[in-house]
Amino acid sequence: MKKYLVLDVGGSAIKYAVMDAEKNIYERGKVPTPLDCLDSFVNSVQSLYNTYSDVSGIAMSMPGRIDPDKGYCYTGGALVYIHDINMAELLSERCGVRVTIGNDAKCAANAELGFGSLRDIQDGAVVILGTAIGGALIKDHKVLSGCRFGAGEFSNIITDYHKPFNGDTSWYASNGINGLLLHIQEALETEEHYTGEEIFEMANNGNEAVLKGLNQFCLETAVQIYNINQIFDCEKVAIGGGISAQPLLLELIKKNFDEIYNSCYASTLPPEIVVCEYRNDANLIGALYQHLN
């Protein structure tokens, strides 16, 4: 069976795995992401390829605005040296195998579309609650890139027009992980920092103030899911990110969504709200799915 070198490029590390078409992982690891220049990045990828040179191709997930059909990177997120370059072509020339590249959030959506909670739908959305809000739209059983490769970029949706327009008025500010902390701090009237695990432990133990803050966080998430559905008519919306492993999160999002939907006389049917099946390996699995399809 053919094997592939699959890379998940992040701001601090490149996670890699040797995988086959059935998602089996034969070897895996990570190396630091070069932050100095393009040559260092290309050399790191080539070094990984040289270690596993019997693979049939390289599938890559990375941040930025990317044309997934050509592997052309218009931006590279935190990798500021990646700008207006056909990265797939460059790496293919260096390594001598086919290379495909996709945006990281869209790769996470591909994992759900190909193998996970969205494999049975035509139209839907993925919302990743992380440091920011990762997102993707799915149309006709394919992740929608958009004509300029920016479709489904949910993070900077404006959520408050009563304040000056800046990062604080964007969706990621209220429903990214830091937004969750701010909701809990406000509810507890404290400036103490808590991890996601600590917040949900307090909530699951019945701390009413924490539950109030968590419910507000889930209400704001549900509002945006409602808006996305009004625009896109989703069969399903899948919620991802580390905190999506907490059953209480989905319970509160669904409760708030139902209340909003039943109050607004919506013309669209409600989507089924589910959790993503893949978390830590989502970008790897989605990059592989894109490469194979």
Phi, psi and omega in degrees: 000138180295147176239157184225145172270117184246130185238136173242102185272119176245180182290339181238335183215152171255110174276137181227154177208144170263118189229159170251180185293346178265011178076006177293136181253123182263323176213152178206163178176194176207153177228157179297143174280122177295134181247001187270315186198166182298319181302318180297320179296311181298319179296323178295317179295317180296323178297319177295317179298317181299330178288328183235052190286359177273003181286158183269351180180172179238126176246129188229138169248135179204161179286160174121176177267113194228137170275107186289339180285326181255344186072027181271126182258110176283323174220168181229025180061233181292344179272082191292343179281352177265109185205119177052064180214139175278087185293323180297317180296317180298313182290326178296321178295323182285325187256341176079017176227165178294136180234133173237148183222137176224155174300143187298315180295323179288329173294320176300321177293321178298326177299317179289323181292319184277323190226351191244223191287349182246014185291346183252016184244166172257315184233136180184195182209156173237133177236117182256114180269096181229215176304319171239201178248102174284152182203161174200148173249144181240125180231127180054043177059037176214138177296128183276121180273324187090157185294337177241018171066032179237015181292144176077017177275088189280338192306320187262017169301130181281129184247352182214111181262011176270351182245164174303141184284110176206192182302330183291343180260009182262160185301323182297333181291325183267333186233010164284178183298322178293327176296322176299315179300317180298321177298318182288319178299318179295318181294324181269354183054054182215163173250009180293144181266141178229147172279166176301320179298318180294321180298313182287331174296316178296318180295316181292338176272004172091016177295111189294323180294316179296318178299323178296314179295319179294320179296322178296320176301315182288328175298313181294325174296316181296324178301315182288327174296320176300314181297316179300318181293324177297327181278322195243350177055069187274137169289316178221150168236123182259131180259126179236188186101161184304321183286349179291348176288347182273114181304328182296327179300308180297320179302314182286324177297314181294320178299313181292322178299315181300320180294318178296311184301317183286347180262346193251003179051048184296142179276340179267158174283151180286148175278163167277126180262122185228171175260151175293142178281334184248139180234277186298326182257013186301315183293323177296311183294320179292322177296320177296315180301316179298318181298322184279345186240000000 
